[in-house]
Amino acid sequence: MVAPRACLSKVFSYVPFLLVLIDLQCEGIEGGINAEVEKHLEMGKKLLAAGQLADALSHFHAAVDGDPDNYVAYYRRATVYLAMGKSKSALPDLSKVIELKPDFTSARLQRGNLLLKQGKLNEAAEDFEKVILSNPSEKEQHEARSQLMKADELQRIITQARDAFEQQEYTAASELLDILIETCVWDSELRELRAECYIQLDESGKAISDLKAASKLKYDNTEAFYKISIIYYQLGDHELSLGEIRECLKLDPDHKQCFAHYKQVKKLNKQLSTGEDLIRQEKFSDAINKYESAMKTEPNVFQYTLYAKERICHCHSKNEQAKEAIRTCTEVLEQDAGNINALKDRAEAYILEEQYEEAIKDFEVARDHSDNDQGVKEGLERAQKLLKQSQKKDYYKILGVKRNAKKREIIKAYRKQAMQWHPDNFQEENEKKQAEKKFIDIAAAKEVLTDPEMRKKFDSGEDPLDPENQQGEGGQHFHRSWNQWQGFNPFGSGGPFNFKFHFN
């Protein structure tokens, strides 16, 4: 039996050997890891040179994961990010490189340039100064000195721009900010400040452009979305305003200003869109009520009042409420003389009122302000025909009815006129001849205006009983004499020769 002491002595004699084995094993693992990292770095470098950025980035990710203290892996990954235009992602990697290797001047110089673009001028200047003091190459030293001078100059311009803004010299401030943003392209605060200048200068489009850029440059930039929504709202674009204010609430559902504005825009948007739906359904009176409500919802923004009145004008015109249409359309045109819709709708109302010359004037102005609007062209031609027609024979005037009169009203007016002007009512020869002519016109008016096809032609400016308009149509001309009308019963519902009717 082996003594315990001898066993222990034998075991301890193996410890140094075991420690060596463990150490060798660890070296093997480390060597394997480094080899794998080097493999990723080399492969990523080749892919980067070939322009395969996404694949190169994957290898550099693997290299960083395999060796978190390898500054080369971070630097190369930053290089790929910069090539992909992902500067925000490159910046943390460059900072990690400088942390791991403070004398890496290329990384520090690149970080300084990125900080300059972000508008972090003090931090950028600090990087450029350290590059100069770190015994750089001649090229790096020249670039660092040049960029340091630029950072100092931009600091001076920022002070001038802010002073000009405070003194309400918005044009001067915006010009100085132009210079700054040319270099500091990722500085959201400078863009927001320039947007404020543009707002004061009434250059809304430029303000929106800067604020949209600021909303992307700065995460959770609710203020930018709020301002964009307000600008769109003031411009009269309630739909775009609603979209932007929703973006603000996505970022912060409890944002008080955004929520209050959202409620206002949503209500107005609902009223205006409902008005359009009602117009499509030809419920013009209901649509008018909806637009009147919209004007009460937002009485302070001129664009909405003007738009609502334009649509009310359209509704009156479509509803054949000529006088109301002319009045409302005129209110719109006093503020916006080139409003095509108001011009067209007022022209149609003038046609209803038989003011053809006024209708022609409106259609001509609309034509001059529009690009090949077919509705304007057709309306002008119709108004010109109706004017020419009115100078000849107007069947509506003969019966004394409006152009939008119903068939029942036309027949009633016809019977009254026929009773009044029947030639049997007159004894004198001259009076009888005049009555015969008048009676023929009355009967012709009734024939045209109670026939849907003939009335449609007449309303478009063509007299269906005029021989000139029937050339080549193969139709019969309206050449009836008084003898042909004798025996006609004006109270009959059929053709003119159904009943014999005499006055004594």
WOZI-V871637 format. One record per backbone hydrogen bond with DSSP energy under -1.0 kcal/mol. NH is the residue of the N-H (numbers start at 1). CO is the residue of the C=O. E is the energy in kcal/mol with one decimal. If there is no record, write none. Layout:
nh=NH co=CO e=E
nh=NH co=CO e=E
//
This chain:
nh=7 co=3 e=-1.7
nh=8 co=4 e=-2.6
nh=9 co=5 e=-2.3
nh=10 co=6 e=-1.8
nh=11 co=7 e=-2.4
nh=12 co=8 e=-2.8
nh=13 co=9 e=-1.2
nh=14 co=11 e=-1.8
nh=18 co=14 e=-2.2
nh=19 co=15 e=-2.6
nh=20 co=16 e=-1.9
nh=21 co=17 e=-2.1
nh=22 co=18 e=-2.7
nh=23 co=19 e=-2.5
nh=24 co=20 e=-2.6
nh=25 co=21 e=-2.4
nh=26 co=22 e=-2.5
nh=27 co=23 e=-2.3
nh=28 co=24 e=-2.2
nh=29 co=25 e=-2.0
nh=30 co=26 e=-2.7
nh=31 co=27 e=-2.9
nh=32 co=28 e=-2.0
nh=33 co=29 e=-2.4
nh=34 co=30 e=-2.9
nh=35 co=31 e=-2.1
nh=36 co=32 e=-2.1
nh=37 co=33 e=-2.6
nh=38 co=34 e=-2.8
nh=39 co=35 e=-2.0
nh=40 co=36 e=-2.0
nh=41 co=37 e=-2.8
nh=42 co=38 e=-2.6
nh=43 co=39 e=-2.4
nh=44 co=40 e=-2.9
nh=45 co=41 e=-2.1
nh=46 co=42 e=-1.9
nh=47 co=43 e=-2.3
nh=48 co=44 e=-2.5
nh=49 co=45 e=-2.1
nh=50 co=46 e=-1.5
nh=51 co=48 e=-1.2
nh=52 co=47 e=-2.5
nh=53 co=51 e=-1.6
nh=56 co=52 e=-2.3
nh=57 co=53 e=-2.7
nh=58 co=54 e=-1.6
nh=59 co=55 e=-1.6
nh=60 co=56 e=-2.0
nh=61 co=57 e=-2.3
nh=62 co=58 e=-1.9
nh=63 co=59 e=-2.0
nh=64 co=60 e=-2.4
nh=65 co=61 e=-2.5
nh=66 co=62 e=-2.2
nh=67 co=63 e=-1.9
nh=70 co=67 e=-2.0
nh=74 co=70 e=-1.4
nh=75 co=71 e=-2.5
nh=76 co=72 e=-2.6
nh=77 co=73 e=-2.1
nh=78 co=74 e=-2.5
nh=79 co=75 e=-2.0
nh=80 co=76 e=-1.9
nh=81 co=77 e=-2.4
nh=82 co=78 e=-2.4
nh=83 co=79 e=-2.1
nh=84 co=80 e=-2.0
nh=85 co=82 e=-1.0
nh=86 co=81 e=-3.0
nh=87 co=85 e=-1.0
nh=90 co=86 e=-1.4
nh=91 co=87 e=-1.9
nh=94 co=90 e=-2.3
nh=95 co=91 e=-2.2
nh=96 co=92 e=-2.0
nh=97 co=93 e=-2.1
nh=98 co=94 e=-2.2
nh=99 co=95 e=-2.1
nh=100 co=96 e=-2.3
nh=101 co=97 e=-2.9
nh=104 co=101 e=-2.0
nh=105 co=103 e=-1.6
nh=108 co=104 e=-1.8
nh=109 co=105 e=-2.8
nh=110 co=106 e=-2.2
nh=111 co=107 e=-2.4
nh=112 co=108 e=-2.4
nh=113 co=109 e=-1.9
nh=114 co=110 e=-2.0
nh=115 co=111 e=-2.7
nh=116 co=112 e=-1.8
nh=117 co=113 e=-1.8
nh=118 co=114 e=-1.6
nh=119 co=116 e=-1.1
nh=120 co=115 e=-2.4
nh=121 co=119 e=-1.7
nh=124 co=120 e=-2.2
nh=125 co=121 e=-2.7
nh=126 co=122 e=-1.9
nh=127 co=123 e=-1.8
nh=128 co=124 e=-2.3
nh=129 co=125 e=-2.3
nh=130 co=126 e=-1.9
nh=131 co=127 e=-1.9
nh=132 co=128 e=-2.0
nh=133 co=129 e=-1.7
nh=134 co=131 e=-1.2
nh=141 co=137 e=-2.6
nh=142 co=138 e=-2.2
nh=143 co=139 e=-2.2
nh=144 co=140 e=-2.7
nh=145 co=141 e=-2.4
nh=146 co=142 e=-2.2
nh=147 co=143 e=-2.5
nh=148 co=144 e=-2.1
nh=149 co=145 e=-2.1
nh=150 co=146 e=-1.8
nh=151 co=147 e=-2.5
nh=152 co=148 e=-2.0
nh=153 co=149 e=-2.3
nh=154 co=150 e=-2.7
nh=155 co=151 e=-1.8
nh=156 co=152 e=-1.6
nh=157 co=153 e=-2.0
nh=158 co=154 e=-2.5
nh=159 co=155 e=-1.6
nh=160 co=156 e=-1.8
nh=161 co=157 e=-2.8
nh=162 co=158 e=-2.4
nh=163 co=159 e=-2.1
nh=164 co=160 e=-2.4
nh=165 co=161 e=-2.1
nh=166 co=162 e=-2.4
nh=167 co=163 e=-1.7
nh=168 co=165 e=-1.8
nh=169 co=164 e=-3.0
nh=170 co=168 e=-1.3
nh=173 co=169 e=-2.4
nh=174 co=170 e=-2.5
nh=175 co=171 e=-1.9
nh=176 co=172 e=-2.0
nh=177 co=173 e=-2.4
nh=178 co=174 e=-1.7
nh=179 co=175 e=-1.3
nh=180 co=176 e=-1.9
nh=181 co=177 e=-2.9
nh=182 co=178 e=-1.4
nh=183 co=180 e=-1.2
nh=184 co=180 e=-3.4
nh=185 co=183 e=-1.8
nh=186 co=117 e=-2.6
nh=187 co=184 e=-1.6
nh=191 co=187 e=-1.4
nh=192 co=188 e=-2.3
nh=193 co=189 e=-2.2
nh=194 co=190 e=-2.3
nh=195 co=191 e=-2.3
nh=196 co=192 e=-1.8
nh=197 co=193 e=-1.7
nh=198 co=194 e=-2.4
nh=199 co=195 e=-2.4
nh=200 co=196 e=-2.1
nh=201 co=197 e=-1.8
nh=202 co=199 e=-1.3
nh=203 co=198 e=-3.2
nh=207 co=203 e=-1.9
nh=208 co=204 e=-2.7
nh=209 co=205 e=-1.9
nh=210 co=206 e=-2.1
nh=211 co=207 e=-2.5
nh=212 co=208 e=-2.5
nh=213 co=209 e=-1.7
nh=214 co=210 e=-2.4
nh=215 co=211 e=-2.0
nh=216 co=212 e=-1.0
nh=217 co=213 e=-1.9
nh=218 co=214 e=-1.9
nh=222 co=220 e=-2.1
nh=225 co=221 e=-1.4
nh=226 co=222 e=-2.4
nh=227 co=223 e=-2.4
nh=228 co=224 e=-2.4
nh=229 co=225 e=-2.3
nh=230 co=226 e=-2.2
nh=231 co=227 e=-2.4
nh=232 co=228 e=-2.5
nh=233 co=229 e=-2.3
nh=234 co=230 e=-2.6
nh=235 co=231 e=-1.8
nh=236 co=233 e=-1.2
nh=237 co=232 e=-2.6
nh=238 co=236 e=-1.1
nh=241 co=237 e=-1.9
nh=242 co=238 e=-2.1
nh=243 co=239 e=-1.9
nh=244 co=240 e=-2.1
nh=245 co=241 e=-2.1
nh=246 co=242 e=-1.6
nh=247 co=243 e=-1.2
nh=248 co=244 e=-1.6
nh=249 co=245 e=-1.8
nh=250 co=246 e=-1.7
nh=251 co=247 e=-1.4
nh=252 co=248 e=-2.0
nh=255 co=252 e=-2.0
nh=259 co=255 e=-2.4
nh=260 co=256 e=-2.4
nh=261 co=257 e=-2.3
nh=262 co=258 e=-2.4
nh=263 co=259 e=-2.0
nh=264 co=260 e=-1.5
nh=265 co=261 e=-2.7
nh=266 co=262 e=-2.7
nh=267 co=263 e=-1.9
nh=268 co=264 e=-2.2
nh=269 co=265 e=-3.0
nh=270 co=266 e=-2.1
nh=271 co=267 e=-2.0
nh=272 co=268 e=-2.4
nh=273 co=269 e=-2.4
nh=274 co=270 e=-2.2
nh=275 co=271 e=-2.0
nh=276 co=272 e=-1.7
nh=277 co=273 e=-2.0
nh=278 co=274 e=-2.4
nh=279 co=275 e=-1.8
nh=280 co=276 e=-2.2
nh=281 co=277 e=-1.5
nh=282 co=279 e=-1.7
nh=283 co=278 e=-3.0
nh=284 co=282 e=-1.1
nh=287 co=283 e=-2.0
nh=288 co=284 e=-2.3
nh=289 co=285 e=-1.8
nh=290 co=286 e=-1.8
nh=291 co=287 e=-2.4
nh=292 co=288 e=-2.2
nh=293 co=289 e=-1.8
nh=294 co=290 e=-1.8
nh=295 co=291 e=-1.8
nh=296 co=292 e=-1.2
nh=297 co=293 e=-2.2
nh=298 co=294 e=-2.2
nh=305 co=301 e=-1.3
nh=306 co=302 e=-2.6
nh=307 co=303 e=-2.3
nh=308 co=304 e=-2.8
nh=309 co=305 e=-2.3
nh=310 co=306 e=-2.1
nh=311 co=307 e=-2.1
nh=312 co=308 e=-2.3
nh=313 co=309 e=-2.7
nh=314 co=310 e=-1.8
nh=315 co=311 e=-2.3
nh=316 co=312 e=-2.6
nh=317 co=313 e=-2.2
nh=318 co=314 e=-2.7
nh=319 co=315 e=-2.2
nh=320 co=317 e=-1.3
nh=321 co=316 e=-3.2
nh=322 co=320 e=-1.1
nh=325 co=321 e=-2.5
nh=326 co=322 e=-2.8
nh=327 co=323 e=-2.3
nh=328 co=324 e=-2.5
nh=329 co=325 e=-2.9
nh=330 co=326 e=-2.0
nh=331 co=327 e=-1.6
nh=332 co=328 e=-1.8
nh=333 co=329 e=-2.6
nh=334 co=330 e=-1.8
nh=336 co=332 e=-2.1
nh=339 co=336 e=-1.9
nh=343 co=339 e=-2.3
nh=344 co=340 e=-2.6
nh=345 co=341 e=-2.6
nh=346 co=342 e=-2.5
nh=347 co=343 e=-2.2
nh=348 co=344 e=-2.1
nh=349 co=345 e=-1.9
nh=350 co=346 e=-2.6
nh=351 co=347 e=-2.0
nh=352 co=348 e=-1.8
nh=353 co=349 e=-1.7
nh=354 co=351 e=-1.5
nh=355 co=350 e=-3.1
nh=356 co=354 e=-1.1
nh=359 co=355 e=-1.9
nh=360 co=356 e=-2.7
nh=361 co=357 e=-2.0
nh=362 co=358 e=-2.1
nh=363 co=359 e=-2.5
nh=364 co=360 e=-2.4
nh=365 co=361 e=-2.2
nh=366 co=362 e=-2.5
nh=367 co=363 e=-2.4
nh=368 co=364 e=-2.0
nh=369 co=365 e=-1.2
nh=377 co=373 e=-2.2
nh=378 co=374 e=-2.7
nh=379 co=375 e=-2.2
nh=380 co=376 e=-2.5
nh=381 co=377 e=-2.1
nh=382 co=378 e=-2.3
nh=383 co=379 e=-2.6
nh=384 co=380 e=-2.3
nh=385 co=381 e=-2.1
nh=386 co=382 e=-2.6
nh=387 co=383 e=-2.2
nh=388 co=384 e=-2.1
nh=389 co=385 e=-2.7
nh=390 co=386 e=-2.7
nh=391 co=387 e=-1.2
nh=392 co=389 e=-1.6
nh=398 co=394 e=-2.2
nh=399 co=395 e=-1.7
nh=400 co=396 e=-1.1
nh=401 co=396 e=-2.4
nh=405 co=402 e=-1.6
nh=410 co=406 e=-2.1
nh=411 co=407 e=-2.5
nh=412 co=408 e=-1.9
nh=413 co=409 e=-2.4
nh=414 co=410 e=-2.5
nh=415 co=411 e=-2.4
nh=416 co=412 e=-1.8
nh=417 co=413 e=-2.3
nh=418 co=414 e=-3.1
nh=419 co=415 e=-2.3
nh=420 co=416 e=-1.8
nh=421 co=417 e=-2.8
nh=425 co=422 e=-2.4
nh=426 co=423 e=-2.1
nh=432 co=428 e=-2.6
nh=433 co=429 e=-2.2
nh=434 co=430 e=-2.2
nh=435 co=431 e=-2.5
nh=436 co=432 e=-2.5
nh=437 co=433 e=-2.2
nh=438 co=434 e=-2.5
nh=439 co=435 e=-3.1
nh=440 co=436 e=-2.3
nh=441 co=437 e=-2.0
nh=442 co=438 e=-2.3
nh=443 co=439 e=-2.6
nh=444 co=440 e=-2.5
nh=445 co=441 e=-2.6
nh=446 co=442 e=-2.2
nh=447 co=443 e=-2.3
nh=448 co=444 e=-2.5
nh=449 co=445 e=-2.7
nh=450 co=446 e=-1.5
nh=455 co=451 e=-3.0
nh=456 co=452 e=-2.1
nh=457 co=453 e=-1.9
nh=458 co=454 e=-2.4
nh=459 co=455 e=-2.9
nh=460 co=456 e=-1.1
nh=461 co=458 e=-1.7
nh=462 co=457 e=-2.3
nh=466 co=463 e=-1.6
nh=469 co=466 e=-1.2
nh=473 co=470 e=-2.0
nh=479 co=477 e=-1.5
nh=488 co=485 e=-1.8
nh=492 co=489 e=-2.0
nh=498 co=495 e=-1.1
//
